[in-house]
């Protein structure tokens, strides 16, 4: 991504004994692992880490060309705040 506020990053999707997963790595040295699901046109990703939990929910458009989603964050393990709205479009 070419944006000064976002670090260079790499995302790897795969499977393990628990199902779908995603590993995120970035230029700051951050590594986070997420669980992933895709069902009935809804894409979900989540991770529980005390003090900084995250979850994503995205909906696939009827034509399959767009996913609109929202990342949420919890810093107290109970309250979820909107963090980043994102739209993916097929090119």
C-alpha positions as CSV (number, residue, x, y, z in Angstrom):
1,X,0.0,0.0,0.0
2,X,1.3,3.4,-0.9
3,X,0.3,5.4,2.1
4,X,2.6,7.1,4.7
5,X,0.5,6.0,7.7
6,X,0.5,2.2,6.7
7,X,3.7,0.1,7.1
8,X,4.9,-2.2,4.4
9,X,3.3,-5.6,5.1
10,X,2.9,-9.2,4.1
11,X,-0.2,-11.4,4.7
12,X,-0.2,-15.2,4.4
13,X,-3.4,-17.2,4.4
14,X,-3.4,-20.9,5.1
15,X,-4.8,-23.7,7.1
16,X,-3.9,-25.4,10.3
17,X,-5.5,-27.9,12.6
18,X,-8.1,-25.3,13.7
19,X,-9.1,-24.3,10.1
20,X,-8.4,-21.1,8.1
21,X,-5.8,-18.7,9.4
22,X,-4.0,-15.5,8.5
23,X,-0.6,-14.4,9.6
24,X,0.3,-10.7,9.3
25,X,3.9,-9.3,9.2
26,X,5.0,-5.7,8.8
27,X,8.0,-3.5,8.5
28,X,7.7,-2.5,12.2
29,X,8.4,-6.1,13.2
30,X,4.8,-6.8,14.1
31,X,3.5,-10.3,13.7
32,X,-0.1,-11.2,14.4
33,X,-2.1,-14.4,13.8
34,X,-5.8,-14.4,13.1
35,X,-8.6,-17.0,12.7
36,X,-10.5,-16.7,9.5
37,X,-13.9,-17.8,8.2
38,X,-15.9,-17.3,5.0
39,X,-19.5,-18.3,4.9
40,X,-22.6,-17.1,3.1
41,X,-20.7,-14.1,1.6
42,X,-19.4,-12.9,5.0
43,X,-15.7,-12.8,5.6
44,X,-14.5,-12.8,9.2
45,X,-11.1,-12.5,10.8
46,X,-10.3,-12.2,14.6
47,X,-7.7,-12.5,17.2
48,X,-7.8,-12.3,21.0
49,X,-4.9,-10.7,22.7
50,X,-5.5,-9.1,26.1
51,X,-5.3,-5.3,25.7
52,X,-5.5,-5.3,21.9
53,X,-8.0,-7.7,20.4
54,X,-9.2,-7.2,16.8
55,X,-12.0,-8.5,14.5
56,X,-13.0,-7.9,10.9
57,X,-16.3,-8.4,9.2
58,X,-16.7,-8.0,5.5
59,X,-19.6,-8.6,3.1
60,X,-19.2,-9.8,-0.4
61,X,-21.3,-8.0,-3.0
62,X,-23.9,-9.9,-5.0
63,X,-21.7,-9.7,-8.2
64,X,-18.7,-10.9,-6.3
65,X,-16.5,-7.9,-7.2
66,X,-16.5,-6.0,-4.0
67,X,-16.0,-6.7,-0.3
68,X,-16.9,-3.9,2.2
69,X,-15.7,-4.4,5.7
70,X,-14.9,-2.9,9.0
71,X,-12.0,-3.7,11.5
72,X,-12.8,-3.2,15.1
73,X,-10.5,-3.1,18.1
74,X,-10.9,-3.8,21.8
75,X,-8.4,-2.5,24.4
76,X,-10.3,-3.6,27.5
77,X,-11.5,-7.0,26.3
78,X,-15.2,-6.0,26.4
79,X,-15.8,-2.7,24.4
80,X,-15.3,-2.8,20.7
81,X,-14.5,0.4,18.7
82,X,-14.6,0.9,15.0
83,X,-11.0,1.0,13.7
84,X,-10.7,0.9,9.9
85,X,-13.4,0.8,7.2
86,X,-12.0,-0.9,4.1
87,X,-13.3,-1.7,0.6
88,X,-11.7,-4.3,-1.7
89,X,-12.6,-4.1,-5.4
90,X,-11.7,-6.7,-8.1
91,X,-9.6,-5.1,-10.8
